[in-house]
Amino acid sequence: MAKWLQQLESFIGGGSGGQKRVKAFRWLILIGLIGAALLLASSLMNVKSLDPGQNPDLSPPRDEDSPEQSTFLGAGEEKTSLFSDIETEIEGKLKDMLEKIVGVGTADVMVTVDSTEETVVQLNEKLVQTLTEETDRNGAKRHITDVSKDGQVVLYEISSGVQSPIVLKKIKPKIRGVLIIAKGTEDATVHRLVAEAVSRGLDVPIHRISVVPRKS
């Protein structure tokens, strides 16, 4: 028996009737231990393993559950689709034009663009210029000019309650490069004609245009 328990029983068993008090104390300890064991067993029996997949409330948040990320991804997909549409349209027109050149047979074209069409609208610009003169401790002077520019889009009324900005010009998409695979371009003259036609027609530097012969 532990020393602390012996000392406790000696303290409880002092005086008349001490032996009865010791027995009662031992019974209380035994009942307490049995109760603790029952509580522990009961808690272990009630533990259940939960599957997060079957309980949505316990499932950790996934990336696709985030509305901000979904919005962002959707915007990226829309942008990619817009670029693809522009490239497909240019490729189709260029293919038709190239196959009409003397000496050029069947052609395949791939175009990559850097930007979409840009629209320039008219602005009511306001230019504010502020001139400040400062003098330091040595008496030297310096002039500081601060220029701020502000603008507001000019609108015109299309119909009752409907307004639209005044468009000054539209800038065509900037093309990064062009790849052409066509029959007949193994001939140096045809190769040069094709490269020059594409360069001038699309306003693309000649070094960004690749023209290669097509297999028979």
ChimeraX attribute file (.defattr): number of C-alpha atoms within 10 A of each C-alpha:
attribute: neighborCount
match mode: 1-to-1
recipient: residues
	/A:1	5
	/A:2	7
	/A:3	8
	/A:4	9
	/A:5	11
	/A:6	11
	/A:7	11
	/A:8	13
	/A:9	18
	/A:10	14
	/A:11	12
	/A:12	16
	/A:13	17
	/A:14	12
	/A:15	9
	/A:16	8
	/A:17	10
	/A:18	15
	/A:19	15
	/A:20	12
	/A:21	15
	/A:22	18
	/A:23	13
	/A:24	12
	/A:25	15
	/A:26	14
	/A:27	12
	/A:28	12
	/A:29	12
	/A:30	12
	/A:31	11
	/A:32	12
	/A:33	11
	/A:34	12
	/A:35	12
	/A:36	12
	/A:37	11
	/A:38	11
	/A:39	11
	/A:40	11
	/A:41	11
	/A:42	11
	/A:43	9
	/A:44	9
	/A:45	9
	/A:46	8
	/A:47	8
	/A:48	7
	/A:49	6
	/A:50	9
	/A:51	10
	/A:52	11
	/A:53	10
	/A:54	9
	/A:55	9
	/A:56	10
	/A:57	9
	/A:58	11
	/A:59	11
	/A:60	10
	/A:61	10
	/A:62	7
	/A:63	10
	/A:64	10
	/A:65	10
	/A:66	11
	/A:67	10
	/A:68	11
	/A:69	12
	/A:70	13
	/A:71	11
	/A:72	12
	/A:73	13
	/A:74	12
	/A:75	12
	/A:76	12
	/A:77	11
	/A:78	12
	/A:79	13
	/A:80	11
	/A:81	12
	/A:82	14
	/A:83	17
	/A:84	14
	/A:85	12
	/A:86	17
	/A:87	19
	/A:88	16
	/A:89	11
	/A:90	17
	/A:91	20
	/A:92	14
	/A:93	11
	/A:94	21
	/A:95	18
	/A:96	14
	/A:97	14
	/A:98	22
	/A:99	17
	/A:100	11
	/A:101	13
	/A:102	11
	/A:103	17
	/A:104	20
	/A:105	17
	/A:106	15
	/A:107	20
	/A:108	18
	/A:109	20
	/A:110	17
	/A:111	20
	/A:112	18
	/A:113	16
	/A:114	10
	/A:115	14
	/A:116	16
	/A:117	11
	/A:118	12
	/A:119	11
	/A:120	12
	/A:121	15
	/A:122	15
	/A:123	16
	/A:124	10
	/A:125	12
	/A:126	10
	/A:127	10
	/A:128	10
	/A:129	9
	/A:130	9
	/A:131	9
	/A:132	9
	/A:133	9
	/A:134	10
	/A:135	10
	/A:136	8
	/A:137	6
	/A:138	6
	/A:139	8
	/A:140	8
	/A:141	10
	/A:142	11
	/A:143	10
	/A:144	10
	/A:145	10
	/A:146	10
	/A:147	10
	/A:148	9
	/A:149	9
	/A:150	10
	/A:151	11
	/A:152	11
	/A:153	14
	/A:154	15
	/A:155	15
	/A:156	11
	/A:157	11
	/A:158	10
	/A:159	8
	/A:160	6
	/A:161	6
	/A:162	9
	/A:163	12
	/A:164	12
	/A:165	15
	/A:166	15
	/A:167	14
	/A:168	10
	/A:169	11
	/A:170	11
	/A:171	10
	/A:172	12
	/A:173	16
	/A:174	16
	/A:175	19
	/A:176	14
	/A:177	17
	/A:178	23
	/A:179	16
	/A:180	24
	/A:181	19
	/A:182	25
	/A:183	21
	/A:184	21
	/A:185	23
	/A:186	14
	/A:187	12
	/A:188	10
	/A:189	11
	/A:190	17
	/A:191	20
	/A:192	12
	/A:193	17
	/A:194	24
	/A:195	22
	/A:196	17
	/A:197	16
	/A:198	20
	/A:199	17
	/A:200	11
	/A:201	10
	/A:202	16
	/A:203	12
	/A:204	18
	/A:205	16
	/A:206	15
	/A:207	10
	/A:208	13
	/A:209	19
	/A:210	15
	/A:211	18
	/A:212	16
	/A:213	17
	/A:214	16
	/A:215	8
	/A:216	7
